[in-house]
Amino acid sequence: MNSRKHRVKLLVNQQQYDKEVEPAELLLDVLRHKIGLTGAKPGCLNGDCGACTVMVDKRPTKSCLMLAVEAKDKEITTIEGLDHTPIQEAFVTHFAFQCGYCTPGFIMNCQALLEDDSNPADEKIKTWLSSNICRCTGYAEIEKAIKSVIHRDERSGNR
């Protein structure tokens, strides 16, 4: 088996990293173990739960399904790269978490949704949220959090 390591430059949270990775090494593992960003969580490791969600080129991406070598020349944002965004604050205000394990993935997915569509319809919100799983709470608080950001933007005229 050929396991030659590759050097890859990764742009994570606006910072450049030059790392040596195995050909089959997951982006999730590189973020957590080689860069030290532990916000993306290992869950199912098959793309079902969404706990490992990050944004790659502004799209929500399950980092357990992406090889680190595939992330070359892409812009990666993790939960650590968000700085008190309205959706983070809304999660706190609306108690949109319980144990918190899935929360970073949900926040990343919601942030990506709001960047994609500043006023998504209820059906679109439900569709986007369905790509993440929370075993502790219902999704009502998460929906309230995202809708509060949308309505706040409507009231303030931000679009």
C-alpha positions in Angstrom: 0.0 0.0 0.0 1.4 3.4 -1.0 0.9 5.9 1.8 3.1 8.7 0.6 2.4 11.8 2.5 1.5 15.0 0.7 2.1 18.6 1.7 -1.0 20.7 1.5 -1.6 24.3 2.1 -5.0 24.9 3.8 -6.6 28.3 4.3 -8.6 27.9 7.5 -10.3 30.8 9.2 -8.2 33.2 7.0 -5.0 31.7 8.2 -2.7 29.6 6.0 -1.5 26.2 7.2 1.1 24.0 5.5 0.6 20.4 6.7 1.8 17.0 5.8 -1.1 14.6 5.3 -1.8 11.0 4.3 -3.6 10.6 1.0 -6.7 9.2 2.8 -6.6 11.6 5.8 -9.9 13.3 6.5 -10.3 17.1 6.7 -11.9 16.6 10.1 -8.8 14.8 11.5 -6.4 17.4 10.1 -8.5 20.2 11.6 -8.7 18.6 15.0 -5.3 16.9 15.3 -2.9 18.8 13.1 -4.3 22.3 13.4 -5.9 22.1 16.8 -9.3 23.3 15.9 -11.7 21.0 17.8 -15.0 22.7 17.2 -15.9 20.3 14.4 -16.8 17.1 16.2 -16.5 13.4 15.1 -19.9 11.8 15.3 -21.1 9.2 12.9 -18.1 9.6 10.5 -20.3 8.8 7.5 -22.0 12.1 6.8 -25.3 11.5 8.6 -25.1 13.6 11.8 -23.5 16.9 10.7 -21.5 17.3 14.0 -18.4 17.8 11.8 -19.9 20.5 9.6 -17.6 23.3 8.4 -17.9 25.7 5.5 -15.8 25.1 2.4 -15.9 27.9 0.0 -19.0 29.2 1.9 -20.9 25.9 1.5 -21.7 23.6 4.5 -19.5 20.6 4.2 -19.2 17.5 6.4 -15.5 17.3 7.1 -15.7 13.6 7.8 -16.5 13.1 4.1 -13.8 15.3 2.7 -10.2 14.3 2.3 -7.7 17.0 3.5 -6.0 16.9 0.1 -9.4 17.9 -1.5 -9.4 21.1 0.6 -6.3 22.5 -1.1 -7.0 25.9 -2.6 -10.4 26.2 -0.8 -11.5 28.6 1.9 -12.4 26.7 5.0 -14.3 28.2 7.9 -14.8 26.4 11.2 -16.8 27.4 14.3 -13.6 28.9 15.7 -13.5 31.3 12.6 -16.9 32.8 13.4 -16.6 35.8 15.7 -19.8 36.4 17.7 -22.1 36.1 14.6 -25.8 36.8 15.1 -26.6 33.1 14.7 -24.2 32.2 17.5 -25.8 34.8 19.8 -29.3 33.6 18.8 -28.4 30.0 19.7 -27.6 31.3 23.2 -30.6 33.6 23.5 -33.0 30.9 22.4 -31.4 28.0 24.2 -30.9 26.1 20.9 -28.7 23.5 22.5 -28.6 21.0 25.4 -25.4 18.9 25.6 -23.8 21.1 22.9 -22.0 18.4 21.0 -23.9 19.0 17.8 -24.1 22.8 18.2 -21.0 23.8 16.2 -22.2 21.8 13.2 -25.7 23.3 13.5 -24.3 26.9 13.8 -22.1 26.3 10.8 -25.0 25.0 8.7 -27.2 27.9 9.8 -24.5 30.4 9.1 -24.0 29.0 5.6 -27.8 29.1 5.0 -28.0 32.7 6.0 -25.1 33.6 3.8 -26.8 31.7 0.9 -30.2 33.3 1.6 -30.8 36.1 4.0 -34.6 35.4 4.1 -35.1 31.7 3.6 -38.6 30.2 3.6 -39.6 27.9 6.4 -39.4 24.9 4.1 -35.8 25.8 3.1 -34.8 26.2 6.8 -36.3 22.8 7.6 -34.5 21.2 4.6 -31.1 22.7 5.6 -31.6 21.7 9.3 -32.4 18.1 8.3 -28.8 17.5 7.3 -27.8 17.7 11.0 -28.9 15.5 13.9 -29.5 16.5 17.5 -30.4 13.7 19.9 -31.0 15.9 23.0 -33.5 18.5 21.9 -36.2 19.1 19.4 -35.4 21.4 16.5 -37.9 24.1 17.6 -35.3 26.2 19.5 -32.9 26.0 16.6 -35.6 27.1 14.2 -36.5 30.0 16.6 -32.8 31.0 16.7 -32.4 31.2 12.9 -35.8 32.9 12.5 -34.8 35.5 15.1 -31.8 36.4 13.0 -33.9 36.7 9.9 -36.5 38.9 11.6 -33.8 41.0 13.3 -32.3 41.7 9.9 -35.8 42.6 8.5 -36.4 45.0 11.3 -32.9 46.7 11.0 -33.1 46.8 7.2 -30.0 44.6 6.8 -30.2 42.4 3.7 
